[in-house]
Amino acid sequence: KSEVMRAIRIRMAVKTEILRTCVFSVLLYAAETWTVKKNDQDRLLAFEMRCYRRLPNIRWQPRITNVEVRRRMNSTENIVQTVIRRKMELFGHICRMGDARMVKKMVFGTMGGKNRRGRPRREWLDDILEWGSGDLAVLSREAVNRENWRQWAQWAVDTYGQCAHGA
């Protein structure tokens, strides 16, 4: 019996690794450049849970919680946290670039002209400001120190980026 259980565990580990390397890597292609909205977060989390429940064939009728499914799949970081981590790392990378680089000019530059009518669209930096819960000048100054910025990024991932909402 222990040999059968061991074989099942190995098979699940292989399936999980294939899911993470093949499916999630394609799903998160260029996720650092996304402007993440609440609807996008919900859809990403729903897709992730659908994938995690499908591998071991866990149906929703037995009322097994998502937390339990994540524990069974050994998932330490959900897909939205991965997006937060990647995006914070890219921001730190951009802040450490030279001032003459075009990417840095695009991120920190401003556009001239008139604004549109209505509510402003969500921008790439809005996520960074929300997850870092700070001023752009403070965050960019912190990002220059790589080790310090890793701690900021990990804090944003651990708090799930919701520190700005008081949640």
Backbone hydrogen bonds, N-H to C=O, Kabsch-Sander energy under -0.5 kcal/mol:
donor,donor_aa,acceptor,acceptor_aa,energy
5,M,1,K,-2.2
6,R,2,S,-2.2
7,A,3,E,-2.2
8,I,4,V,-2.2
9,R,5,M,-2.5
10,I,6,R,-2.3
11,R,7,A,-2.3
12,M,8,I,-2.4
13,A,9,R,-2.2
14,V,10,I,-2.2
15,K,11,R,-2.4
16,T,12,M,-2.7
17,E,13,A,-2.2
18,I,14,V,-2.3
19,L,15,K,-2.5
20,R,16,T,-2.5
21,T,17,E,-2.5
22,C,18,I,-2.8
23,V,18,I,-0.8
23,V,19,L,-0.8
24,F,19,L,-2.4
25,S,20,R,-0.5
26,V,22,C,-0.9
27,L,23,V,-2.5
28,L,24,F,-2.3
29,Y,26,V,-1.2
31,A,28,L,-2.1
33,T,30,A,-1.5
34,W,31,A,-1.1
36,V,34,W,-0.7
41,Q,37,K,-2.2
42,D,38,K,-2.4
43,R,39,N,-2.2
44,L,40,D,-2.4
45,L,41,Q,-2.5
46,A,42,D,-2.2
47,F,43,R,-2.3
48,E,44,L,-2.5
49,M,45,L,-2.4
50,R,46,A,-2.2
51,C,47,F,-2.3
52,Y,48,E,-2.6
53,R,49,M,-2.5
54,R,50,R,-1.6
55,L,51,C,-1.6
57,N,54,R,-0.5
58,I,53,R,-2.8
59,R,57,N,-0.7
63,R,60,W,-1.5
65,T,63,R,-0.6
69,V,65,T,-2.1
70,R,66,N,-2.7
71,R,67,V,-2.1
72,R,68,E,-2.4
73,M,69,V,-1.8
74,N,71,R,-1.0
75,S,70,R,-2.3
76,T,74,N,-0.7
82,T,78,N,-1.6
83,V,79,I,-1.7
84,I,80,V,-2.4
85,R,81,Q,-2.6
86,R,82,T,-2.5
87,K,83,V,-2.5
88,M,84,I,-2.5
89,E,85,R,-2.3
90,L,86,R,-2.2
91,F,87,K,-2.1
92,G,88,M,-2.1
93,H,89,E,-2.2
94,I,90,L,-2.6
95,C,91,F,-2.4
96,R,92,G,-1.5
97,M,94,I,-1.2
101,R,98,G,-1.4
105,K,101,R,-1.8
106,M,102,M,-2.4
107,V,103,V,-2.2
108,F,104,K,-2.4
109,G,105,K,-1.5
126,D,123,E,-0.7
127,D,123,E,-0.7
127,D,124,W,-0.7
128,I,124,W,-0.9
129,L,125,L,-2.7
130,E,126,D,-2.1
131,W,127,D,-3.0
132,G,128,I,-2.6
133,S,129,L,-0.9
134,G,129,L,-1.0
139,L,135,D,-2.7
140,S,136,L,-2.5
141,R,137,A,-1.8
142,E,138,V,-2.3
143,A,139,L,-2.1
144,V,140,S,-0.7
144,V,141,R,-0.5
145,N,141,R,-0.5
145,N,142,E,-0.7
146,R,144,V,-0.8
149,W,145,N,-2.4
150,R,146,R,-2.0
151,Q,147,E,-1.4
152,W,148,N,-1.8
153,A,149,W,-2.9
154,Q,150,R,-2.4
155,W,151,Q,-2.3
156,A,152,W,-2.2
157,V,153,A,-2.1
158,D,154,Q,-2.8
159,T,155,W,-2.3
160,Y,157,V,-1.1
161,G,156,A,-2.0
162,Q,159,T,-1.7
165,H,162,Q,-0.9
166,G,163,C,-0.9
167,A,162,Q,-1.4
